[in-house]
Amino acid sequence: MRALISVSDKTGVVDLARRLVALGHQIVSSGGTAAAIADAGVAVTKVTDVTGAPEMLDGRVKTLHPAIHGGILADLDRESHRRDLAEREIEPIGLVVANLYPFSSDPSVELIDIGGPAMVRAAAKNHAHVGIVVNPADYEVVVAELEADSGLSEATRRRLARAAFAHTAAYDAAIVEWFDATDGETLPETVHPVYERTAVLRYGENPHQPGARYRRRGTKTWWDTAAQHNGKEMSYLNVADTEAAYSMVTEHDDPTVVVVKHANPCGVASHDDIAEAYRRANACDPVSAFGGIVALNRPLTAEVATDLAEVFTEVVVAPSYEDGALEILCAKKNLRVIEAPDRPRLRKGDLLVRSIDGGALLQGPDFVTTDPTAWTVATRRAPTDTEWVDLVFAWRVVARVSSNSIVVVRDRQAFGIGAGQQNRRDAGRIAAAKADGRAAGGACASDAFFPFRDGLDAAAEAGCTAVVQPGGSVRDDEVIAAADEHGMTMVFTGERHFRH
């Protein structure tokens, strides 16, 4: 049997060729792959010797020849195909090992592979007779099966063919994305995301639903470097809530702790002492914190671990764990303990995707401006230095809470979070009720403008002395007047942060 080997990623290719030759295969290869195999002392026939045609166009044309593609595409169950091969003196090719130019490493026209995808697709189409291997991780499996059975099973050939078409599909998708990026198109006419499964989850949103975690092919996420030290397998909601918590906490520069329940924070606090930050975050809404997700943006200390172990928690995630902390946490057998040295980041050009019937909604990332110099003081009184700190903190928090949302804080500690309400007045009432007077002298943040002054009045009733909101209502003057009446300061950010 002839095996055609032409790879960009040469990992393990020499050993593969050597073992194939030992099994009686004749190796056909081209370019750098042929040189690597020959240099190792393994017998190899050059593609040019098979085709009788030298490479041309600076290597753009090497394997595009009937002597190669006829050997790959021939259906040996058809007499006409066997006759065509015999008339042209073409030998069948039973195994193709190929992977493509690393386009994503340095996108350019010269790294758009032509011959490679043609060979891969040809072999995958004819998988009834040809094995196609695109991933070096499959070399051992393939050779082991050939050594044991003198051939590849139908199931193996079909699995390899699917992997091959996925390989070329991802490659073409990367080229399309490159065209879109160079054209500066934020929301392109078509999108071609390719996701690869990285984890099978315990279940989906509910136990009767299957769930899995995927990543965009060619990308690296913080989940790839995260390690789970303890607890049961993650479920769909565990991952979703952990993502929400860790994404939110890592947006804060100061030592911060976030507690999330059902995708919304129920506690957020910053403090120079991370243990105190945890205690304050948990104190915001300890009822909701039961069974929640806790995220830190600093190493988790033994002191934090001792306090956290007293509260039923589903997941804790931190960049690292200090001595003794893991031992304390891992004593809770059901607590999932995640160490994540990398942090989530919003990237310009990222697309956020939400499924709808038969399609999807796409939008760009929601960046939050927290530079007070970009904001406008709308009231007669400007914020004090202390109020500015709380206004920035409150704005960071409210931007990551489901709409309609109101957040009241004091001294970088959230005391009341009103989330996901159908009207802003109810969101404010919930936030004020949860704060229960603890936010007196603090700040109130609204993710969208106050349509009426009653929202501002509710913030005053909660004892807040400062308000941050986007502004832009037709009744802004009425709301500003209400703030002035209460002696409050209010700033407009000019940007809304609805989150559905």
N, C-alpha and C positions, 0 to 999 in steps of 0.2 A: 504494500500500500504506500502511496505517496502522501507526504504531509507537507503542506505549504506553511512556512513560518515567516511572518513579516510583522514585526512589532516595534512600536515606539518605546514602550516600557519593557526593558529587557530583563526585568527581574526574573530570575530562575530559568531563563530561556535556554541557556547552555546545558544545564542539567536535564531539562526536558528533552532537548534534541538528542543528547547522549542516550537517554533511556528509550526514546523512540527508535533510534538506530539499533539498539540491542534487541528490540522487538521485531526488527526486520523492515522498518519503514525507511523509505528513501526521502531525505530531507531536501526540499526545494526552498530557496530563500533569495532575498535580494538585499542590496545596499548594506547598511550597517549591521543588520541582523545576520546576513550571510558572513560578513567579516568576523563578527563576534563568535559565531559557531565554528568557523574554520580556524580561527586563532586558538580555539580550545582543542584543536586536533580532532574534531568531529567531522565526518564526511558530509559534504553539502554540495548540492547542484545549484548553480546560479540560475535565476529566472531567465537571464539573457540566453543561457544555453538551451533552455526549454523553448523559448519563443523564437530564437534566431534573430531577435530584434534588440539592438542596444537601447539602453535608457536614453531618453531625449527630454528636451525642454527643462533642463536643470533638474531632472528626476521627477518631473510632474507626470511623466508616462513611463511606467515600469511594468506593471502587472496587467495593464489594460490590453489584453490580447486573447484571441480565441483559444490559444494553446493553454492558457491559464483558466479562463472562465468557462471554456468548454469542459475542461476536466472537473471543475467544481459543480457546474449546473447539470451535468448529464444525469438523467433519471435512468439508472441501470436496469430498471424493470421494463423499459421500452426498447424494443428491438431497433427502432429507428434511431434512437439516441446512440445505442451501441454501434450501429452501422456508421453513423456520422463520425464517431470517435475513431473507428478503424480506418475510414477513408482518409482522415486527416492525420492519422498517426498520433493521436492525442491519448495520453494515459489518464485514467480517472484520478482524482484527488479525493481521498477519503477523510482527510483531517485538515482543517485550516486553523491556524493559530495566529490571530491578528488583533492588534489594538491600534488606536488611531493617534495621529499627531496630537500633542498636548496643547490643543488650541487655547484652553482657558488660562494656561500659564503665561502666555504673551500673545493675546489675540491679534491676528494679522492675517492678511490674505494668504501669505505663504504657509500658514499653519492650518489652512482649510484643506483637509485630506480628501482626496478624490478616489484614488485607487483602493485605499484601505476600506472605506465604507462599501465600495462596490464588491470587494471580496467578501466582507463580512455578511452583507445582505444576500449575496449569491449563495453562500454556504448555508445561511440560516433558512433561506427559501427551500433549499434542497436537503433539509435536515433528515429526510427519510434515508438518505445515503451518506451524508457528510456530517461529521462532528465539527462544530465551530466553537473555538475557545477564545474569549476576549479578556478574561480576567486571570491573571497569574495565580490567584487563589484557587482556581479550579485545576491547575496542572496536576497536582498530586492525585486528586480524585479521578481524573481522566486516565492518567497512566496506570493507576492501580486497577481500574476496571479493564483496561486493555490487557494488562498482565494477567488478570484473573480469567477473563472471558474471551480474549482475542478480538474484542470488538466492544462498541458502546451500545448499551441498550436503547430501545426506542424512547423510554422515559428520560434517559440522560440526554439524548440528542435533542429531544423537545425542550427540556429545561435549558440547555445551552443555547438553543435557537432563540428562546424568549429573551435570555440575557443579552444575546447579540443585538436583537432589534431594540431592546432598551438602551443598549450602548450607543447605537447610531442615533436613536431618537434624542437622547440627552446631548449628543454631540451637535446635532442640528439645532437644538433648542439654544445651546450656548452661542452658536453663531448668530441666530436671530436676535438674541439679547444684545450681542455686540453691535449689530446694526442699529438696534433701537437706542442703545446708549450713545453711539456716535452721532445719531441723528438728533439727539436731545429730546426724544419723545418721552414725556413723563408717563402718560397712559397710552401705550401703544395700541394699534389696531387689533392685534392678536397677542395672546400671551401663551407661552409654552412651558409652564413649570414642570419640572421633573423631580419627583420626590422619591427618596429611597427609605425603606423602613429601617428604623434603628432600634425599635423596642416594641415587643408585643405587651400590651398593658393588661392589667388584671381584669378589667372590663371597661366598657364605655361610660357614658354618663350614668347609666343604670346597669345593674348586674346582667340583665338579659341582652345588652348590646355589646358586641365585640368592639375593641378599641386598640389602636396602635399609635406609636409616635413615629413621625417621619421627619426628614430634613430635606431641604433643597439640595439636589445633587451639586457637588462642586463647592458647597459652602461649609463653614465650620460654625457650630453654635456652642454656647456655654454648656449645653447638655452633653456635648461630646467629651468634655474634660471633667464633668461632674462625676462624683463617686458616691454611691449609696452605702453607708456603713451599717445600717440597721433597718429592721422593719420589714413589713410585707412588700410585695410588688406594688408598684405605683399603678393607680387607676387613671382613667381619662381626667377626672376632676382633680385628682391629686396633681397631675402635671399642669393642668390649666391654672389652678390656683397658685401653685408654686411659681409658675411663670409670671403670673400677675404680681405676686409678692416680691420676687427677686428683681423683676424689672423696675418696680416702683422704688424699692429701697436703694438700689444702686444709682438712682438719679440724684440722691442726696449726697452732698459732700461731707457733712458732719456725721459723726457716729449716729446711726439711726436704726430703729427696729420698726418693722411693719408686721401687723397681724391681719391676715386676709381670711375672709369667709365668703364662699360663693362668689368669687371673683372681685369682691369689694373689700377695701380695708375697713376693719372695725377697730383699728388702733394704729396710731403712728406717733412716734416721738423721737426727737433728737436730743442728745445730751452728751457732754464730754465724756461721761462714764457710760459705757455700753450697757452695763448691768442696770443702771438707773433708767436708761432709755427703754430697756425691755419692761421694767416694772411700770413705767409710765404708759407705754403702748398698751400693755395688758389692762391697765386701769381705765382706759377709755371706755371700753364696753366688755367687761369680763364675761358677761353672759354669752355674748356672740363669739368671744374668743375660744370658748369651749369647742373643741374639735376643729380648730382653725389651723392655718399655716403661718409659721413664724419665720421671718426673713431678717437677717442682719447684714450690714455692709462692713462689719469689722469682725475680727476673729472672735469666736464664741468662747467665753471664759468659763471656768468652773463655777463661778458665782452665778452667771446667767443660767448655766445648766442646772444648778440646784434649784433656782426659782422656777425654771421652765418645767422641770420634772414634776412639779406640784400641780400642773395644769394639763388636762387631757388635750394633746396636740396631735394632729395627723402627720405633719411634716415640719421639720426645721431645716432651713438652708442657710449656710454661711460660707464665707470664703475660706475659712480654716477653723480649726478647733485647738484651743490651748490645752496644755497638759491637764489630764484629769477630767476634762469636759466630756470627751467621748465615752469614757467609762460610766459616767453618771447617766448620760442620755441612753446609752445602749442597754442599760438595765431595764429600760421600758421596752419590752419586746416588740410592741406594735408601732412604736414611734419610728417613722422613716427619717433617717438622719442623712442629709445630703451635704457633701462638701463640694463647693463650686468656685474654684479659684478664678475662673474667667467670669466676666459680668456681661449681662445682656446689653446690647446697644442698638439704638435706632440709627439707621443708616440712610443717608440721602439716596433716593432711588428705590428704596424698598417699597414693595407693594403689599398692602394689607388686604386680605381676601376674605370674603364672607359668602357662603353658599346661598343661593336663592333657587327657586324651582327651575331646573334645567340650565342653570348658569351661575354667575357669581357677580358680586359687587367688588370693585377694586378701588382703592384710594391710596394716597401717599401717607407716610408716617405723620403722627401728630407730635411735632416738636413743641415744647413748652418754653416760652420766653420767661425767664425769671430775673432779668436784669431790670431793676427798678428805674433806671435812667430812661428806659424805653416806655415807661408808663406815664400816665397823666394824672396829676392831683386835681380832682374835680371839685373839691369842697374848699371852703374858706380856710380851714385848718389843714396843715400838712402833717403827715405822720411823724411821730417821734422816732428816734433811732430804734427803740425797742419795738415800736409798732411796725416799722419797716421789716424787721426780722420775722415777726409773726405773719405779716402779709405775704412775704415771699414763701414762707413755709406752708401757709394755708393754700396758696395758689398751686404749689407743687402737688399737694395732696388732692385738692378738688379736681384737678385735671385728670386724675386717674380713678375717679369714682364714677359709677354709672349715673347717667342723667335721668331726671333732673337731680342736681346735687347741690347741697349746701354743707359747708364744713366750718366749724368754729374751733379755734385753737387759742392757746395762751402759753407763752414761754416754750415754743416749739413742741407743744404737746396737743394732739387732737383730743377734744373732749366730747364733741358731738358731730356725727357724720350722718346726714340724711341723704340716702342714696336711692336712685331708681324710681323716683316718684313721677306721677303723671302731671303734677303741677308744682311749681316752685314754692308756693306757700306751704304745702304739706312737707316738702323736703326741709324747709326752714324750721317748721314746728318740730319735726323729728329730731333735727340736730339740736335745737334748743332744749327739748325734753331730755335727751341723752346727756347733754352737758350739765343740766340741773344746777345752773349757777356757777359752775366751775370755770367757765370761760370769761368771767367778768374781768374787764380790762384787756381782753384779748382781741383777736381779729376774726372776721367772718369772710369766707370766700364763696362766691357763686360761680358755677361753671358757665352760665350765660347771664345776660342782663336781667335786671329786675324789671318786669313789665309794669309793676305797680309799686307804690311806696310801702305796701303792707309787708313786703319782704324785708325792706330796710327797717321798718318798725320792729319786726320780729327779732332782727339782729340786735337792736337796741335793748329790747326786752331781755335778751339773753346776756346783757351786760357788755357786749362787744363795743369797743371804742373805735375800731378801724374796720373798713370794708374794702375788699378787692373784688372787682367784677369787670367783665369786658366793656360794659357801656354799649351804647348804640340803640337804646329804646327810644321810641317817640316820646316817652314820659321821663327821659333822663332828668329834665329840669325839675320835675316833681320829686324824683328820688333824691336828687342833690339837695333840694330844699329841705327834705325830711332829715337828711344827714346833718345839715347845718343846724336844724332845730334841736337835734339831739346832742349837738356839740361833737359829732363824730367826724373822723377823717375818712375820705373815700377816694380810691384811685381806680382809674380805668386802664385796663391792659390792652384793649383794642383787639383781643383775640378770644374767640370762644372755644370751649373744649367739651363739646357734647361727646358722650361715650355711650354707645348702645350695645 
